[in-house]
Amino acid sequence: MEGEIPLVGTKLSLRWPVLEDSARIFELAANPSVLDRVALPSPYELHHAETWLALLPGLRGEGKEFHWAIVPHGSDELVGVVGLMLSPANEWAEVGY
């Protein structure tokens, strides 16, 4: 599953986020409009992105959370992240970005 591009659209693709995305996530998280919409630690530091990215494969493997890096065609640099969080025991699912 790792390394696959799970979803491909006409202008964007979704791929699994990788540790190499940490600097870009850190950069995007520095934008005040992002911080207004997303619950992130403040101040958001590079190690926060690295820690989060390191957790994602395990969460996917457990079937709890699935996060995708949003990338424009012709580039591998993410422009955002979208996630699906599942809790079958509590009968809910949440999509977040």
DSSP file (Angstrom, degrees, kcal/mol; ACC not computed):
  #  RESIDUE AA STRUCTURE BP1 BP2  ACC     N-H-->O    O-->H-N    N-H-->O    O-->H-N    TCO  KAPPA ALPHA  PHI   PSI    X-CA   Y-CA   Z-CA
    1    1 A M    >         0   0    0      0, 0.0     3,-1.6     0, 0.0     2,-0.1   0.000 360.0 360.0 360.0 -38.3    0.0    0.0    0.0
    2    2 A E  T 3   +     0   0    0      1,-0.2     3,-0.1     3,-0.0     0, 0.0  -0.383 360.0  24.3 -63.5 139.7    2.9    2.4    0.8
    3    3 A G  T 3  S+     0   0    0      1,-0.3    -1,-0.2    -2,-0.1     2,-0.1   0.181  94.4 119.6  91.1 -17.7    4.1    4.2   -2.3
    4    4 A E    <   -     0   0    0     -3,-1.6    12,-0.7     1,-0.1    -1,-0.3  -0.442  66.8-128.5 -75.4 153.1    0.8    3.8   -4.2
    5    5 A I        -     0   0    0      1,-0.2    10,-0.2    10,-0.1     3,-0.1  -0.902  25.7-168.1 -96.8 105.1   -1.2    6.9   -5.4
    6    6 A P        +     0   0    0      0, 0.0     2,-0.4     0, 0.0     9,-0.2   0.824  65.7  24.5 -69.0 -31.8   -4.6    5.9   -3.9
    7    7 A L  E     -A   14   0A   0      7,-1.7     7,-3.2    -3,-0.1     2,-0.4  -0.994  61.2-173.3-140.6 131.0   -6.7    8.5   -5.7
    8    8 A V  E     +A   13   0A   0     -2,-0.4     5,-0.2     5,-0.2     2,-0.1  -0.988   8.9 177.5-127.7 126.2   -6.2   10.4   -8.9
    9    9 A G        -     0   0    0      3,-3.0    -2,-0.0    -2,-0.4     5,-0.0  -0.367  47.4 -88.8-109.9-167.0   -8.4   13.2  -10.2
   10   10 A T  S    S+     0   0    0     -2,-0.1     3,-0.1     1,-0.1    -2,-0.0   0.790 121.2   7.9 -78.1 -27.5   -8.3   15.5  -13.2
   11   11 A K  S    S+     0   0    0      1,-0.2    62,-2.3    61,-0.0     2,-0.3   0.586 128.8  40.9-124.4 -22.1   -6.2   18.2  -11.6
   12   12 A L  E     - B   0  72A   0     60,-0.2    -3,-3.0     2,-0.0     2,-0.3  -0.899  57.5-156.5-130.3 155.8   -5.1   16.7   -8.2
   13   13 A S  E     -AB   8  71A   0     58,-3.0    58,-2.7    -2,-0.3     2,-0.5  -0.931  12.2-140.8-125.2 155.4   -3.9   13.4   -6.8
   14   14 A L  E     +AB   7  70A   0     -7,-3.2    -7,-1.7    -2,-0.3     2,-0.3  -0.976  28.3 167.3-115.1 129.1   -4.1   12.1   -3.3
   15   15 A R  E     - B   0  69A   0     54,-2.0    54,-3.8    -2,-0.5   -10,-0.1  -0.889  44.4 -83.4-133.1 164.8   -1.1   10.1   -2.0
   16   16 A W        -     0   0    0    -12,-0.7    52,-0.2    -2,-0.3     2,-0.1  -0.492  49.5-115.3 -66.8 135.4    0.0    9.0    1.4
   17   17 A P        -     0   0    0      0, 0.0     2,-0.3     0, 0.0    -1,-0.1  -0.452  35.4-161.7 -67.1 146.5    1.9   11.7    3.3
   18   18 A V    >   -     0   0    0     -2,-0.1     3,-2.7     1,-0.0     4,-0.2  -0.861  34.4-101.8-128.7 163.1    5.5   10.8    4.0
   19   19 A L  G >  S+     0   0    0      1,-0.3     3,-2.1    -2,-0.3     4,-0.3   0.811 117.7  67.7 -55.4 -31.9    8.1   12.1    6.4
   20   20 A E  G 3  S+     0   0    0      1,-0.3     3,-0.4     2,-0.1     4,-0.3   0.650  90.7  64.8 -64.5 -13.2    9.7   14.2    3.6
   21   21 A D  G <> S+     0   0    0     -3,-2.7     4,-2.6     1,-0.2    -1,-0.3   0.513  74.3  95.2 -82.2  -5.8    6.5   16.3    3.7
   22   22 A S  H <> S+     0   0    0     -3,-2.1     4,-2.5     1,-0.2    -1,-0.2   0.880  81.7  49.1 -59.9 -42.2    7.2   17.5    7.2
   23   23 A A  H  > S+     0   0    0     -3,-0.4     4,-2.3    -4,-0.3    -1,-0.2   0.900 113.3  47.7 -64.8 -39.1    8.9   20.8    6.1
   24   24 A R  H  > S+     0   0    0     -4,-0.3     4,-2.7     2,-0.2    -2,-0.2   0.898 111.9  49.2 -68.8 -40.2    6.0   21.6    3.7
   25   25 A I  H  X S+     0   0    0     -4,-2.6     4,-2.5     2,-0.2    -2,-0.2   0.920 111.3  50.4 -63.5 -42.5    3.4   20.9    6.4
   26   26 A F  H  X S+     0   0    0     -4,-2.5     4,-0.8    -5,-0.2    -2,-0.2   0.917 111.0  49.6 -59.2 -44.1    5.3   23.1    8.8
   27   27 A E  H >< S+     0   0    0     -4,-2.3     3,-0.8     1,-0.2     4,-0.3   0.929 112.8  45.4 -61.8 -47.1    5.4   25.8    6.2
   28   28 A L  H >< S+     0   0    0     -4,-2.7     3,-1.5     1,-0.2     6,-0.2   0.869 107.6  58.3 -65.7 -36.1    1.7   25.6    5.5
   29   29 A A  H 3< S+     0   0    0     -4,-2.5    -1,-0.2     1,-0.3    -2,-0.2   0.685  93.5  68.0 -69.0 -17.1    0.8   25.5    9.2
   30   30 A A  T << S+     0   0    0     -4,-0.8    -1,-0.3    -3,-0.8    -2,-0.2   0.625  75.9 102.7 -76.1 -12.0    2.6   28.8    9.6
   31   31 A N  S X> S-     0   0    0     -3,-1.5     4,-1.9    -4,-0.3     3,-1.1  -0.602  71.7-142.6 -73.9 121.9   -0.2   30.5    7.6
   32   32 A P  H 3> S+     0   0    0      0, 0.0     4,-1.7     0, 0.0    -1,-0.2   0.828  99.5  58.2 -56.4 -33.5   -2.6   32.3   10.1
   33   33 A S  H 3> S+     0   0    0      1,-0.2     4,-0.5     2,-0.2     5,-0.1   0.821 106.3  49.5 -68.9 -27.9   -5.6   31.3    8.0
   34   34 A V  H X> S+     0   0    0     -3,-1.1     4,-1.8    -6,-0.2     3,-1.3   0.930 109.0  51.3 -70.6 -46.5   -4.7   27.6    8.4
   35   35 A L  H 3< S+     0   0    0     -4,-1.9     5,-0.3     1,-0.3    -2,-0.2   0.793 104.7  58.3 -62.5 -27.9   -4.3   28.0   12.2
   36   36 A D  H 3< S+     0   0    0     -4,-1.7    -1,-0.3    -5,-0.2    -2,-0.2   0.738 116.4  33.4 -70.7 -22.3   -7.7   29.7   12.3
   37   37 A R  H << S+     0   0    0     -3,-1.3     2,-0.4    -4,-0.5    -2,-0.2   0.608 112.8  57.8-110.3 -16.3   -9.4   26.6   10.8
   38   38 A V  S  < S-     0   0    0     -4,-1.8     2,-1.2    59,-0.1    -1,-0.1  -0.951  78.4-122.3-125.3 136.5   -7.4   23.6   12.1
   39   39 A A        +     0   0    0     -2,-0.4    -3,-0.1    -3,-0.1    -4,-0.1  -0.649  52.9 151.1 -78.3  99.7   -6.6   22.5   15.6
   40   40 A L        -     0   0    0     -2,-1.2     4,-0.1    -5,-0.3    -2,-0.0  -0.913  52.2 -92.5-126.4 154.3   -2.8   22.6   15.7
   41   41 A P        -     0   0    0      0, 0.0     7,-0.0     0, 0.0    -1,-0.0  -0.344  51.4-109.0 -60.4 147.7   -0.4   23.2   18.6
   42   42 A S  S    S+     0   0    0      1,-0.3     2,-0.1     2,-0.1     3,-0.0  -0.983 107.4  31.2-130.0 122.3    0.7   26.8   18.9
   43   43 A P  S    S-     0   0    0      0, 0.0     2,-0.5     0, 0.0    -1,-0.3   0.485  94.3-148.3 -75.0 147.1    3.4   27.5   18.1
   44   44 A Y        -     0   0    0    -15,-0.1     2,-0.3    -2,-0.1    -2,-0.1  -0.746  20.4-170.2 -85.5 124.6    3.5   24.8   15.5
   45   45 A E    >>  -     0   0    0     -2,-0.5     3,-1.4     1,-0.1     4,-1.1  -0.745  36.4-105.3-117.1 163.0    7.0   23.5   15.1
   46   46 A L  H 3> S+     0   0    0      1,-0.3     4,-2.2    -2,-0.3     3,-0.3   0.854 117.3  60.0 -55.2 -39.0    8.7   21.1   12.7
   47   47 A H  H 3> S+     0   0    0      1,-0.2     4,-2.5     2,-0.2    -1,-0.3   0.790  97.4  60.7 -65.0 -25.5    8.8   18.3   15.2
   48   48 A H  H <> S+     0   0    0     -3,-1.4     4,-2.3     2,-0.2    -1,-0.2   0.937 107.7  44.1 -63.8 -45.3    5.0   18.4   15.4
   49   49 A A  H  X S+     0   0    0     -4,-1.1     4,-2.7    -3,-0.3     5,-0.2   0.920 114.0  50.3 -64.3 -43.7    4.7   17.6   11.7
   50   50 A E  H  X S+     0   0    0     -4,-2.2     4,-1.9     1,-0.2    -2,-0.2   0.911 111.9  47.2 -62.3 -43.3    7.4   14.9   11.9
   51   51 A T  H  X S+     0   0    0     -4,-2.5     4,-1.2     2,-0.2    -1,-0.2   0.926 113.4  48.1 -64.5 -45.4    5.7   13.2   14.9
   52   52 A W  H >X S+     0   0    0     -4,-2.3     4,-1.1     1,-0.2     3,-0.6   0.933 111.4  49.6 -61.5 -47.0    2.3   13.3   13.2
   53   53 A L  H 3< S+     0   0    0     -4,-2.7     3,-0.4     1,-0.2    -1,-0.2   0.861 107.0  55.7 -61.9 -35.6    3.6   11.9   10.0
   54   54 A A  H 3< S+     0   0    0     -4,-1.9     4,-0.4     1,-0.2    -1,-0.2   0.793 106.8  51.5 -67.3 -27.3    5.4    9.1   11.8
   55   55 A L  H <X S+     0   0    0     -4,-1.2     4,-1.9    -3,-0.6     3,-0.4   0.741  90.4  80.3 -78.9 -24.2    2.1    8.0   13.4
   56   56 A L  H  X S+     0   0    0     -4,-1.1     4,-2.6    -3,-0.4     5,-0.2   0.862  85.5  53.5 -60.7 -44.4    0.1    7.8   10.2
   57   57 A P  H  > S+     0   0    0      0, 0.0     4,-2.4     0, 0.0    -1,-0.2   0.906 111.5  47.7 -58.9 -39.0    1.2    4.4    8.9
   58   58 A G  H  > S+     0   0    0     -3,-0.4     4,-1.8    -4,-0.4    -2,-0.2   0.905 111.2  49.8 -66.1 -41.9    0.2    2.8   12.2
   59   59 A L  H  <>S+     0   0    0     -4,-1.9     5,-2.2     2,-0.2     6,-1.1   0.888 112.3  48.4 -64.5 -39.1   -3.2    4.5   12.3
   60   60 A R  H ><5S+     0   0    0     -4,-2.6     3,-1.4     1,-0.2    -2,-0.2   0.931 109.5  52.7 -63.4 -45.0   -3.9    3.4    8.7
   61   61 A G  H 3<5S+     0   0    0     -4,-2.4    -2,-0.2     1,-0.3    -1,-0.2   0.821 109.4  48.8 -61.2 -32.1   -2.8   -0.1    9.6
   62   62 A E  T 3<5S-     0   0    0     -4,-1.8    -1,-0.3    -5,-0.1    -2,-0.2   0.536 111.4-122.4 -83.3  -7.4   -5.3   -0.1   12.5
   63   63 A G  T < 5S+     0   0    0     -3,-1.4    -3,-0.2    -4,-0.4    -2,-0.1   0.719  82.3 112.4  73.2  20.9   -8.1    1.2   10.2
   64   64 A K  S   <S+     0   0    0     -5,-2.2    22,-3.3     1,-0.3     2,-0.4   0.857  77.2  13.3 -93.3 -41.0   -8.6    4.2   12.5
   65   65 A E  E     - C   0  85A   0     -6,-1.1     2,-0.4    20,-0.2    -1,-0.3  -0.998  53.4-169.0-143.1 141.2   -7.4    7.1   10.3
   66   66 A F  E     - C   0  84A   0     18,-2.6    18,-3.0    -2,-0.4     2,-0.4  -0.984  13.2-178.8-131.0 119.8   -6.6    7.6    6.7
   67   67 A H  E     - C   0  83A   0     -2,-0.4     2,-0.4    16,-0.3    16,-0.2  -0.944   5.7-164.6-121.8 140.9   -4.8   10.9    5.6
   68   68 A W  E     - C   0  82A   0     14,-3.1    14,-2.2    -2,-0.4     2,-0.4  -0.970  19.1-129.9-126.3 140.8   -3.8   11.9    2.1
   69   69 A A  E     -BC  15  81A   0    -54,-3.8   -54,-2.0    -2,-0.4     2,-0.6  -0.745  24.9-136.0 -81.6 132.5   -1.5   14.5    0.8
   70   70 A I  E     +BC  14  80A   0     10,-3.2     9,-3.3    -2,-0.4    10,-0.8  -0.827  31.5 174.9 -91.9 121.2   -3.2   16.7   -1.8
   71   71 A V  E     -B   13   0A   0    -58,-2.7   -58,-3.0    -2,-0.6     7,-0.2  -0.989  29.0-123.4-131.5 136.5   -0.8   17.2   -4.7
   72   72 A P  E >   -B   12   0A   0      0, 0.0     3,-1.6     0, 0.0   -60,-0.2  -0.445  44.7 -90.6 -71.8 150.8   -1.3   19.0   -8.1
   73   73 A H  T 3  S+     0   0    0    -62,-2.3     3,-0.1     1,-0.3   -63,-0.0  -0.333 115.0  30.2 -58.8 141.5   -0.6   16.9  -11.2
   74   74 A G  T 3  S+     0   0    0      1,-0.2     2,-0.3    -3,-0.1    -1,-0.3   0.465 113.6  74.0  86.8   2.8    3.0   17.3  -12.3
   75   75 A S    <   -     0   0    0     -3,-1.6    -1,-0.2     1,-0.1    -4,-0.0  -0.970  57.4-159.1-142.1 155.4    4.2   17.9   -8.8
   76   76 A D        +     0   0    0     -2,-0.3     2,-0.5    -3,-0.1    -1,-0.1   0.366  63.6 110.0-111.1   1.2    4.8   15.8   -5.7
   77   77 A E  S    S-     0   0    0     -5,-0.1     2,-0.1     1,-0.1    -2,-0.1  -0.655  70.5-124.9 -82.0 124.2    4.7   18.9   -3.3
   78   78 A L        -     0   0    0     -2,-0.5    -7,-0.2    -7,-0.2     3,-0.1  -0.359  23.6-173.4 -70.7 145.9    1.6   18.8   -1.2
   79   79 A V  S    S-     0   0    0     -9,-3.3     2,-0.3     1,-0.3    -8,-0.1   0.390  71.3 -20.4-112.6  -4.8   -0.7   21.7   -1.1
   80   80 A G  E     -C   70   0A   0    -10,-0.8   -10,-3.2     2,-0.0     2,-0.4  -0.971  60.1-116.6 177.9 178.6   -2.9   20.3    1.7
   81   81 A V  E     -C   69   0A   0     16,-0.5     2,-0.4    -2,-0.3   -12,-0.2  -0.994  16.5-167.9-137.6 141.4   -4.0   17.3    3.6
   82   82 A V  E     -C   68   0A   0    -14,-2.2   -14,-3.1    -2,-0.4     2,-0.3  -0.982  12.8-168.5-127.8 143.9   -7.4   15.6    3.9
   83   83 A G  E     -CD  67  96A   0     13,-3.3    13,-2.3    -2,-0.4     2,-0.5  -0.950  19.5-152.9-136.1 154.1   -8.2   12.9    6.4
   84   84 A L  E     -CD  66  95A   0    -18,-3.0   -18,-2.6    -2,-0.3     2,-0.5  -0.987  16.0-167.3-123.8 118.1  -10.8   10.4    7.3
   85   85 A M  E     -CD  65  94A   0      9,-3.1     9,-2.6    -2,-0.5     2,-0.4  -0.916   8.1-163.7-108.8 131.6  -11.1    9.4   10.9
   86   86 A L  E     + D   0  93A   0    -22,-3.3     7,-0.2    -2,-0.5     3,-0.1  -0.911  21.4 175.2-120.3 141.3  -13.2    6.3   11.8
   87   87 A S  E >>> + D   0  92A   0      5,-2.5     5,-1.7    -2,-0.4     4,-0.7  -0.649   4.7 172.5-139.2  81.4  -14.7    5.1   15.1
   88   88 A P  G >45S+     0   0    0      0, 0.0     3,-0.7     0, 0.0    -1,-0.1   0.865  80.1  59.2 -58.0 -36.1  -16.9    2.0   14.3
   89   89 A A  G 345S+     0   0    0      1,-0.3    -2,-0.0    -3,-0.1    -3,-0.0   0.866 115.2  34.7 -61.6 -35.6  -17.3    1.4   18.1
   90   90 A N  G <45S-     0   0    0     -3,-0.7    -1,-0.3     2,-0.2     3,-0.1   0.383 110.8-124.0 -98.6   2.2  -18.9    4.8   18.4
   91   91 A E  T <<5 +     0   0    0     -4,-0.7     2,-0.3    -3,-0.7    -2,-0.1   0.902  68.6 115.3  57.0  48.3  -20.6    4.7   15.0
   92   92 A W  E   < -D   87   0A   0     -5,-1.7    -5,-2.5     2,-0.0     2,-0.3  -0.983  41.5-170.2-142.5 158.0  -19.1    7.9   13.6
   93   93 A A  E     -D   86   0A   0     -2,-0.3     2,-0.4    -7,-0.2    -7,-0.2  -0.978   8.9-162.1-140.6 150.8  -16.7    9.0   10.9
   94   94 A E  E     -D   85   0A   0     -9,-2.6    -9,-3.1    -2,-0.3     2,-0.5  -0.999   8.2-154.3-138.9 136.0  -15.2   12.5   10.4
   95   95 A V  E     +D   84   0A   0     -2,-0.4     2,-0.3   -11,-0.2   -11,-0.2  -0.929  26.3 170.1-106.2 133.3  -13.6   14.1    7.4
   96   96 A G  E      D   83   0A   0    -13,-2.3   -13,-3.3    -2,-0.5   -58,-0.1  -0.919 360.0 360.0-139.2 164.7  -11.1   16.8    8.1
   97   97 A Y              0   0    0     -2,-0.3   -16,-0.5   -15,-0.2   -59,-0.1   0.299 360.0 360.0-138.7 360.0   -8.5   18.9    6.4
